[in-house]
Structure formats: structure tokens, C-alpha cells
Amino acid sequence: MQEHAVDAVSAARRMSYGAQLARCARKFPHRIAVQHGGRALTFPQLDARVSRLANALAVRGVGRGDRVAIVMHNAVEVAEAFLATARLGAVGVPVNFRLVAEEIAYILADCGASVLLVDGRTAAVCADARRGPDGGPRAVLVTGGDPRAAGPDAESYEDALAAAPAADPGVDVPENDPAYIMYTSGTTGRPKGAVLTHLNLVMASYAALCATGGIQQEPGAVLIGVPMFHISGLNNTLRGLLDGGRVVIDASPHFDPAALVDLLERERITSCFLVPSQWQAICAVPGLEDRDLALRTLVWGASTAPPSVLEALRDRFPQAPAYSAFGQTEMSPTTTMLRAEDALRKTGSVGTPLPGIEVRIVDEEMRDVPVGEVGEIVYRGPTTMLGYWNKPKETEEAFAGGWFHSGDLCRMDDEGFVYVVDRKKDMIISGGENIYCAEVEAAIDAHPGVAEVAVIGVDHPKWVQTPRAVVVPADPRNPPTEDELIDHCRERLASYKKPTSVVFADALPRNASGKIQKFRLRERYGDAGLR
């Protein structure tokens, strides 16, 4: 075949989300694509704004492979940023808006962001993050606030779009190119950027659609009630648009079960992801059985749902099967799913692998463990990340033996259902947020009054788990106070990562190799009510 013919065929086969949006704009010219509060955009309107943003980024020097950091609260503009970077062949970098300036500065420097997109609420912290020696991104666009709050040379997001053409920039983006860098908390105290391709996310969407009943004849409405910087927020936004559905971004700053039920009814939401404690609260809303809800699919994850919650979901929503999703950012993210018909008979399981995902439970030598025994769960499949950004050693370790090593210790029963036993990596899940103990320990260890520290997770009635620090003071006669250490962490970490309690010890238990025995700390200090 001639070269130009090969190029034409390749362009016609593209599966990047920039191309997917353009297809939806042609197929569904009158459908609402995305809405937030009282604002709504049709597919053609979203398509035009995405092209304007892509062209505005190009004018500011962004090209294929360049990184664009996004530090915004949930809004239509976040969806536009996701899609504009995809259309341009750039790499979107969603950043947790709860991070402090030092944490944001590290991510901006690590990924080498060319442009920074912020909103009025994140402008000031991002201005602080840009005060490093290299000056940070060369351009900053601000939506929903005064651009001057984001520092020198920051510009208005809307002015930039207004000055840019609405024509497609015409970039042919291969589906195996990097699309997003999703930062996950690092076990060594620094986050790692998981590089996900366009194909990763398209295949993740199709696998999830297959596992939950496929594309419906009537377009659905997906509620985005989690932060869009999360892989679940990104994934559900893209998946919701894939088949011409409507993405509804929750405008509420805090979870209110009664208000959420009102939203579900008013906006005819058909699919929604919540953590088990939120579903429990939804099921307890008075008069729920009398509401005219359009829900077709319920999804829960981030923690185990007790049988009482599963029974409540079955009784309150008989028309909508409930699915449990399990996975991790590096897998785009879902790897296994527990279906509604199996939820009660397989209580505690995270289900079976999604279509296209291959799973093994292995020992330290990569040998399959017998059925029912515990080992590390490893994966292969088209949703697996390319690797960690600028971290070849960590990437090589993660893919030892040709499989992605999850760090989760699991077992599999004789029917192929997976059960998570523990986490090989030392991690706490608090309110759906991943907190790596090493990162919290590094922050506390920097306090001059601390000789040693270990962090464990303890039960919490609202957040499921929360960090507790066990501290050996440098001077036992004059130890730092609990409040002092928590305030110290507040200045260095996002608020959700700081310990909610501190206990003091004369020494930390260690094994013969000198490693801290956290199981002993959990035995002694794991009582949630301990003070």
C-alpha cells in the first residue's frame, strides 16, 4: 500500500477520545452531552468548545506528547480539558485539587507540564506551586475566577477559547499514544504517574459496558459524583459519552443523601457510582420507595459492602442490578466486577475478571498458587498502563515476568471469584481516597521532635479507615503534642492524608531484619477508640 493510503486507513480506524467525541457530535446533534448545575452543552457544542481549547493550547506551544495539568473542581471545563488534550495528542494530567502547593509543585515538575488549567478555587494554591526555581508551566488558563490570582501571565480560560477557532485541529492521534498521566500515591513518599493510553481507556469503557449489560437502546445519564481527577471520575466521564449518553456532574460540594435522591429523580440518572456507606444512606432516605427513579445500574466500590447494604439495594432498587467494581489506576481502572446475582452468595468477593482482562494469583516466584491460597494478583490485558512516567526502574519491577503486579494479596475460589485478603503495599483507603503510609510517615518524620514513626489504618464510622501515627519522640521528656504533629502534616499534605490521631511509644516493634512489624502495631494500637 502507498504511504498516503496507509495514513488514511490509520486515521479512519482511530479510537482516541478526541475522535470519539467528533463521531458523537455527528451522530447525536441534538443530545445533551454534559451538564453541571444549570449549564448544559449538546454534543456539537461540546465538540466545538473542545476544538477551541485544543487550538488555544496549540497556540501556547502544546503539541503531541506535551503535558497539560488540570487542577480544577468538578465542572464542564474538566471534561473539556480531558477531551481537548486527547484531540490535540497532548497528555492530560488531572491533579487532586485537595493537594497543598508543595505536592502540586512536585507533580508539575515531575511531568514537565507545559500548560496549567485551574479554576478560581485552585488559582491561589497553584500560584504558590509555580514559585519554584523553574517557574513551572509556561502558560496558565483560569476559569471561574480572576486570572491574576494564579500568578504572573495567567489568562482567562474563556477569553482563550473565544480567540481560538472552532475547527478541528486535524491532529491524527494514534490510540497507543499516551493520553493521561494519573498520579497515584507512592509507597516511597512521592506519587508516581501511571501513563494511560487512548486505547487503554476505550477498552476499559467497552469492557465495563459488556460486564454491566451493554449499550442500551435508549441513551443513559451517568452521574459523576466523585472527583473528576480520580481515575473513576475520568473513566466514567469518558464512558458516559462513548455511546451518546449524558454526563451529569454533581454540583453539590458535600454528600447529602436526600439532595442526591432529588438529583437522581430530576435528571433521570440511569447509572451512578457510590461507596457502600453512601448507598446505605441513600437507601435510608424517607419515602425513597415512592420516588420516580430511572436507575438501571448501581455501582459500588472502594470498600466492602456488608450484606445489610446489599439486601437494602436489592429491596429498594429491584429494577437496577448492583455491581461492585475493583481495580486500580494502573489498570484503567476496573479489573474485576461482582455482579448483583452473586453479591450475597459471594459476600466479600470482588468478583470475576472483566472481558479481556487475564488474572493470576501468584507467589514470589511467579508460580500460580493453589485454589483458595493467598498470593499476589497480577494482570494482563489491553487496559494495562504503559508504565510509570519517568520511572523505568519502578516500571520494570511492576511488570516483572510480563504481568502487571498489583500489590494486592488475594485468593481465588473454585468458581474463579477473587477475594482481597490484604494489601502488599501499605495503603489505607479513607473515604475512597488512597493514602500510602510511607507518604504520611515521611511528612511526620520531618518534624524535629520525632525519632521514629509508623502509620497504620484504623476503622472510622464515616471514612471507613483513617490514618493513625505511632510516634517515638526524639526527647521522651518533651514530646511534641498530637495537635502539633497533625498541624505539621496539614502544612505538608492534603487534608485527607493527615493522621486523625497520634499515639506515642517507647519503641517500634521490629523483626530480625529490622523491619517494623505493623501487625503488632495494629494489635496494640488498632482500636479506633484508643487515645
Secondary structure, 3 states (H helix, E strand, C coil): CCHHHHHHHHHHCCCCHHHHHHHHHHHCCCCEEEEECCEEEEHHHHHHHHHHHHHHHHHCCCCCCCEEEEECCCCHHHHHHHHHHHHHCCEEEECCCCCCHHHHHHHHHHHCCCEEEEECCCHHHHHHHCCCCCCCCCEEEEECCCHHHHCCCEEEHHHHHHCCCCCCCCCCCCCCCEEEEEEECCCCCCCEEEEEEHHHHHHHHHHHHHHCCCCCCCCCEEEECCCCCCHHHHHHHHHHHHCCCEEEECCCCCCCHHHHHHHHHHCCCCEEEECHHHHHHHHCCCCHHHCCCCCCEEEEECCCCCHHHHHHHHHHCCCCCEEEEEECHHHCCEEEEECHHHCCCCCCEEEEECCCCEEEEECCCCCECCCCCCEEEEEECCCCCCEECCCHHHHHHHCHHHCEEEEEEEEECCCCCEEEEEECCCEEEECCEEEEHHHHHHHHHCCCCEEEEEEEEEEECCCEEEEEEEEEECCCCCCCCHHHHHHHHHCCCCHHHCCCEEEECCCCCECCCCCECHHHHHHHHCCCCCC
